[in-house]
Structure formats: C-alpha cells, structure tokens
C-alpha cells in the first residue's frame, strides 16, 4: 500500500495514504451541512492527552456515515480549537487540514498552529480534527498481518527482478482483510466525504465561511472542499500540492514519486559528499547515486539480518524505502546516509522505533479506504508489469514502485462516486505554496493543481528542498507571503518565485 505523504509519517506519528470522490447513483452529492438538517452547536470541553496547550478545547461532531442517506447511521468526528487570541480582532476560523490519508490535525492547534504569526492567531480560531475513520473519531481497522504494516510493504516495491506477482498477492491479502474487518464505514471513506464533514464542521462552528491551511494530501481535501462548497471558503492556503488529475487521483500521486525523487536526490548527494560532514558517504556528489544503486542491488541479493525491525532484515527495498522517507526533509538526510554506511560495512543500526500496532492498523485502514474509495485501480497484473518495467528503466532509484499495484488493485468495493474535477469556478481566494524540490508532491503535480484552479489561485514557488513548505522546509520569502495572506487577505496579483 502506498500511503505517502503519508507513509514516512507512520514512522513518527501514524500517518498514511491519499485520494478523491462523488456518488455513482444519479447526481453528485454536494449538499451542505445545512441541507441535511444542520449540526447542533459543539459542546467544548477539556481535551484528553498530554503536552497540549491548556487553551485547547475538544468536542465531538456527529456526521452521516453516508451522505446519500443523511437520515441513516451516524459516526463521530473528533474536533479541537484554540480561540482567536484577540476576540475584538477575530475574523473567523482557520481549519488545519492534515495530510495522509491517515493524518490527524487534532493536536495541531497546540502544536504547529502555534508557529503561525501572532497576527494570524489573533484573528483566527485554530481548528483541528481527526478525519472520519481515524481515532478518536469513529475508527476503522482492517486487521492486517503485522508484516504487512512494514513501510516497505505498504509501498508496492516490486521484487528485485521487477516481478509484481508478490505485490498482487499482497494486494489480495490486504484487501480481503479490509473486507472482513473494515465494517460498513470503510466503504464510505473518501476525500469528498471528508470535504462534506468539513462543511458540517463549519456549520457547527457557526461560521458562514471558513479559512484553511491544507498540507500534502490536505491540499487535495482543501481543493475538493473549495470545488464542492466554493462560497463557503474564505482564505485557502494549500501547501505541498497534489496533482488533481481526476482520471488517476492517487495513482498519479504514487507515480509522482519518480519525479520527486529525481528532483530531490541531487540535494542529498551534494550533502552526503560534503567535506566535514560526519555522515559523508562519498568524496564527490556524482558518486552517491551509483553507490546507492550498488548497495540496493547487493542487499537484494544478500539481505542483512535486522533483529527488531519490520521486516527483520535490511534488504534492497528497505533501503529504497528509507531513501524515500529520508528525502522528505534535509533534516532526515542523515538517516539514509547512516544506513548506507552501515550497509557498506555489512551491519545495521538499532531497529527504528515503531508506533503502537493499533495506531498503525487504524492509519493503514483509513489510507486504504480513501485511496481505493476515490478512484478505481486496474485489477490486471499485466498492466502493472508493463508500467513497472518502463518505470524501472527510466527511474532506477525508485525501482518501479511508483507505477506498481497497491491493495487497491484487489479492492472489493467500486468507488461510490466519480472523482471531483477541480475547476476555476468560484471565488479567487486560493494561495498555493510549493517547494521546487519535493519528493512526495513534486512541482510538476503542483502546477497541474494551479492550472486546474485557473483564475481562482496564485502560486508561490519556493526555491527550497523538502516536503511541507510553509513554516517548515520553505524559506522566509514564501513564509512571509503566506502569512500576509492569512492575516490580511493580501495575495500576490500573479504567481511569484521565492529565491
């Protein structure tokens, strides 16, 4: 399974996957919260958990499991807020939309929300939530085998010879587990349904319009919300952007890793060859790529036992997955360099820590439901074999993984809706911010979202490396541009480049 934006986050918290949707029975379901009776006002109380800002409050919102049957079963959505710090200057609510699918922003008002400039926090309530299916909202669980929770298994890395047979078997096994254990809710996980949940949250907050900061997969959620509910949007920031191609959706995001790695690996190579770097792996940057490829090929043939890791060996695909994870931020470059140095010596570092299995199970199930619920994937091994062969030849660093079969190839439930097509219809109130070198959401895909929005958006392209730009891996110019927009509504007249 490939949950991106998504899978490296499992290592740190428990975040996975990506997707889109509409209803395949008659007209698209675009009803707002108010058209299905409207939610009751939220009852705020003290949040559970440690390390939270004492100002953060939590509540639970009931939403329909199936928006085509609004009077049917309900599910719970956990939400949080820190109120605007200057009530007399308050403009409204700023929704923090997480990546994933499988990511949560429930604690973000206390955490990354506090990185926002003071004038943004003065004017906005900071709103977080756990998307449908993700605990402590009503959860889903596929009951996957422990080995299938390995990062190198969740991504569909082909066999060393390029075969996809094992990937197809894994897809069937994982999809069967989700069908057995996922319950009715897993059939109703989709990006469009998350957007509808957001609109019910907007109504429960008592807001006529809502602002948002969506990151990674959250950019697609924000784009779908802006498409389905354009006149409910205030100031929309989309950071590290997904290609909205309605014909491919998550399949296109997976394929985007080919270009994302090619864009980013040279930065790692330059760093890994720099004199004085304690984690230096080569004398010249040009030597790093062939060294990585040689090590991966050797580990394909001769894996090194790795007690306590999942899987319990360092093989070629574990090294490749570590490469993918490490390119998310220059801060994590040392992880790859140290593993390469250990592999050269025939050793392994201590096994990486893993979140609790129940958290991994929940995140993996949410990712599966959304990825597979948004768009249909081919079910034929032959189609993946052909694409993987082409990808391996053109992009050897990613070894064919970005065009391979994940569990959606065997998903038993057809999408309930067609993917949402992003268009330029609606107010011009969207600001995209995008790093030039982003392994997970490459610039090529971000440009597709910018094109789809047309006059509704402008894009700030940042000369920086890493996934997540604003207040993370971007630069001061990009940060200032986004902050100004959120605080004042002032947006560049046209696309800009931040050197």
N, C-alpha and C positions, 0 to 999 in steps of 0.2 A: 504494500500500500504506500502511496506517496503522499504523505502529508507534509507539506512544505513548511512553507512559510511557516513553518508548520511543523516539521519533524525534529529539527535540531532543537526546537523549543521543548520537546519532551524531555530532553536531557536536563534542562534547567528547571522546568516547572511542570509541564504536562500540556503540550500544545501540539496540534496536528492538522493536516489536510486542506481542501479547497473546493468551491462550487457555484450553482445558479438555478432558477425555476419559475413556473406559471400554471394552470390546471388543464389537463388534456381533455376535459369534458366541457365543451362549449367555450364561452368567452373567458379570457383570463380573469383570475380572481384578483382584483385590485382594490377591493373595498377597504376603506379606512376603518380605524377602530370605532369611530362614531356610528358607522353604518351597521354595525353588529351590536348595537346597544350601548357601547361605550363602557370602559372600565370604571370601577369605583376609585375614588382617590386613594393614594397609597398611605398605609399606616406605618410611619417610620419608627424605628426602634434602634437600640444599640446593636452594633454588629458583633458577631462572634469572631474569634480569631485573635491573634497576637500581632503586634507591630503595626497596628493601624492608627491613623490619626484619630484622636478622640472626637473630632468633629464629624467623622464619617458615620452616616446613618444607613440602615439597611431596611428593606421591605420586600414583600413578595407580591407579584402581579399574576393574576390568573389570565391565561390566554387560551383560545381554542386550539385543540390539537390539530384540527382540520378546518381551515378557513372556508372550505366549501360546505362545511356543516357547522356553522358557528354556534348552533344550539347543542352540539354534541359534547363529547368528553373534553375536559379542560386539563391543562397542565400548568405547572407553576414556573415562574421566571423570577430568579433572584436578582434584585437591583440594589444599587447603592448611590449615595450622593454626599458631597460636601457642599453646603450652600455657598453662594457668592459671598465674598468677604466684605464687600461694600454694598449693603442692601439698597442704599439710595442711588447707586450707580448700576444696579443689576439690569442686564439686557435679557437674559434667558438662561436656557440650559445648553451645556456643551456635552454631547454624548461621546464617550470614548469607546470606539468600536474596535474590538480586538481582532488579531489575526487568527489563523487557523486554517480550516475549521477545526475547532477544538480549543481555541484560546478563550480566555475569560478576561474581562476588564473589571471584575467585581471589586478588586482591591486597588484599581488604578487611581481613583480619586485621592487615595492616601499616598500613592507611590509616584508613578510617572506624571500624574496630574499636577503634583507639586513642583515639577520642573517648569511648568508653564509660567510665563512672566506674571508679575503681580497684577498688572492691569487687565490681563485675561482672567485671572482668578477673582479679581474684584467684581467683574461684570457677569460671570457665569457660574451657575451651579455646575459642578463637575459630576457627571452621571456615569456609573459603571453598571455592568450587567454580566450575568452568565448566560450565554445563548441557550436556546432550547436544547434539551438533551444533556447538558453539561451540569454536573453537580456544582452547587447545591440547588440549581433548578432541577425539575423532574428529570432524572438521569436515564440514559440508555447504556447497555452493556452487551457486547457480543460474546463474551466468554471465550476469547481467543486462547489458543495454546500459548504458553509462556514464550516459546521460541519464536512465535510469530509477532511478538511485541518488540523484537530486536529492531533497531533503527535500520540495519542493513537488510531486514526482511520487509519492513514497512515500505521501503523504497524498492521498486521492482528491478533490482540489479540482475542482469542475465548471468547464466553460467559462464565460466571462463572461456568456453568455446563459442559463446554467443547464443547458445540454445535458450529458448524460452519455455521449454516443457515444464521445468520445475516451477516457473512463475505461474503458469496456467494451473498447475496442481495446487499451488498455494492460494491462488485466487479462489478456486472452487472450495477449498477447505475453509478459508476465512469467510467467504460469502455464505456458505452453509451454516457456519456458527452464528453469523448475524441473523440469518433467517430463523434459526432455532431459538435464539436467546434475546433478540432485539425488541421483541414485542411490537405493538401497533405503532408506537411513537417513531421507530426508526424509519417507517415509511413516510413520515411527514417532516423529515429534516431536509431543509433546502434553504438556499440563500433568500429566495423570495419570501418564504415563511418567516425567516429571521427579520426581513425588512418589515413585514406586517406586524410582527411582535414589537419592533421598534416604534411603529406608529401607534400601537396601543399604549406603549410606554409614554410616548409624547402626550397622548390624551390624558393618561392617568396623572402625569405631572402638571396638567392644566396649562400646557403650552400650546399656543396657536401654531408656532413654528419651532424647529429645533436646529441647533448647530451641531456639527460633528467633526471629530478628528478620527478618521479611519486609517489603520495601518495594515499593510500587506494584504492578506485576504479581506481585511476590513475595508479596503478600498473598493473591492467589488461589492461588498454589502452596502457601502455608502452609495455607490453608483446605482445599484438596483433600487435602493430606497429613493434616491433622487429621481429615478425614472418612474417609479410607481406612484410617488407622492411628491411631485415637484414643488407644489405650492405650500408644502409643509416644511420646506427647507429654508434655513437662514444662511449661515456661513458654513460651507462644507470644505474641509481640508482632507485630501486624500494623499497619503504618504506611502511611497514604495508600491507602485501601482500594477495591478493585474491587467493583462490583455482581456478585454471583454468579449472576444470573438464568440458569438452565440452558437456557432457550429461546433466548437470544440470545448470551450469553457475550461474545465480543469485539465483536460487532455492537453490543451495548449499551454497551460501553466507548467505542467510537467515537462513538456518539450522545451520550454523556455530555459530550463537549466543548462541546456547545451551552450547557448549564447552567454548566459550568466556566468558560467564557469570560464569560458574563453575571455570574457571581459575582465574577470577578477583575478584569475590565476597569475597573470604577469605581475600584479602588485605583490602577491605573496612571494613570487620568485625573486623579485628585487629585494624584498625584505629579508628573505631566507638566505641571500647571498651577501648581505651587507657586512662589511668588516666590523668587528666589535660586537656583533650580535651573539649572545651566548647560545642561541638556538640555531646558529648558522648551519646549513646543510650542504652548501656548495660554495666554491670560490667565485663563480660567476652566475648571474641570473639565468643565462642561457642553459646552464647545466641542470637547473632544478626540475624542469619539465621532464626531460628524458630520465632523470633519476627517479622521479615519482612513477613513471610508467614502468621502469625496470623493476622497482620494488613491488608494485601491484602485480605484475606478471609472475614474479618469483613467489609471492605469497599465494597466488592462485595455485601454483604447483606444490608449494611447501608451506602450508599454514603453520603458525607458531601457537602452541597451546597458551590459553589466556584464562587461567582459573578465576572464577568470579564474574567474568564478563558474559554478555549475551550477544552472540554465541560465544562459547568458551574457547575461541581461537581467534587469532589475528590472521584473517585471510585477505585476499585481494579486494573483495567487496567491502570489508570492514574498513580497510584503508581508504578506499574511494568514498565511502560514506563519511568518514572522518574529514576527508578533504572538503566535501560539500558542506558539512557543518561548520568547519573552521573558516570558510570563506565568507560567512555571514558578517564578520566584523574583523577589522585588523587586530582587535584585542584578543581574538581567539586564534590568530595565526600560530602562536607557539604550540598549541595543541597538536596541530598537524606536523609541525617541524619535529617536535619531540617524538612523535610516533614514528616518523620516518627514520630518525636517528636510531631509535630502539630496534626497528625492523632491520636496519642495516647490520646491527650487531647481533641479530638473532634473539633479541629479548623483547619484553613487553613492559610498559609502565604498570602501576597499580590499576586494577579494573576501574573504569569510570563509574561514578555513583549513578544510581537509577532512582527515579521517583517510585513511590509505592505502586504495586501492581494494580490495585483497584483504580488509581488515578490514570494509569496508562490504559487500562481497559476502557474506561469511560471516554477518554480523549480519542482513542482509536475508533470507538464505535460512532462518536459524533462525526469524526472525519469521514468515515466510511459512508454514513447515511447521507451527508451533504454532497460529497464528491460524486457518489453514484446516483443520488436523487436529482441532481441538477441536470445531467445530460447522460444520454446512453453511450456506452463504450462498445467498441466492436467485441464480439464474442469469439472470433476466429483466431486461432493461434497463427495461422498463415499470415494474417495482416500484420501482426506484431513481429513475426520473424523477418518479414521484408523490411519494415521500418527500422528494426533494431540493427540489421545488417548495414543499412545506409548510415545510420547514426554512428555506429562503431567506426566506420571508415572515415567519416568526416570529423568526428569529435571523440578522439580516443580517450581523453581524460574522463569522460562520463560513460564510456563503455557500452552505450546503447540504452542505459537505464531510462533516459527521458522519453523514449518512444515505446516503452515496453508496457506489458499488461499488469495493472494492479487489480485488486479484488473486484473492481467494477466490471471487469471482463466477464465475471460469472454472477453478477448481482441479480437476484431473482425478481426484483420489483422494477418495472419500467418507470421512467420519470413520470410524475403525475402532471407535469406542466412542461411547456416548451421553455427554453431559456429566455430570460429577459433580454431584449435588444436595447442597448444603450443608445440614445439619440440626443440631438441638440434641442429637443422640445422642453422648455421650462426656463426658469429664471437664470440669469448669468451670475451665478454665485458660488462657483466651484473653483478651488485652487488646488492644482496638483503639484506635489513636490517630489523630486525623483533624483537619486544619485546616479551619476553616469555609470558607475561600476557596481552592480548589484547582482549577486549570484542567484537570488531567488526570484526577483521581479525585475528582469533586465529592462534597460532603457527602451529596447525595441518594442516590448509589450506596453510600456507606459505611453509611448507615442500613439499606440493604437487606441488606448482609452482617451487620450487627448483629442484624437481625430473624431472619435465617436461622439464626444460631448460637443464638438463644434464651438459655436459662439458662447456656450454656457460656461466654458472653462478657460483658464490660462494655466500654463505650466512653468514651474521654476525648475530648471535642470541644474543640478549641483555637481561641481567638479570634485567628487569625493567617492570613497570606496566603502561599501558595506550596505547591509540591509537595514532599513529604517533610517530615514534622513533627518526629519525634524527633531531637534533636541537630542540626537543620538549620534549617527555616523555622518551627518551632513557637515555644513560649515556655517560660519557666522552670518554670511550674506543670506543664505537660504532660511536660516532660523529667524532672522530679523524680518524677512518678507512675510513669512507665515504668521509670526507673532503680530505684526502690524495689521494683517487682515483679520485675525481673530479678535483683536482688541478694538479696532476702529472700523472695520469693513473696507479699508483702503486696499485695493488689489492692483497689481500692475495692469496697465492697459493692454499689454500683449505679453507673449511668452518671453521669459528672461533666462539668462545664463549666469549662474553664480560661480565665478572663478575661485 
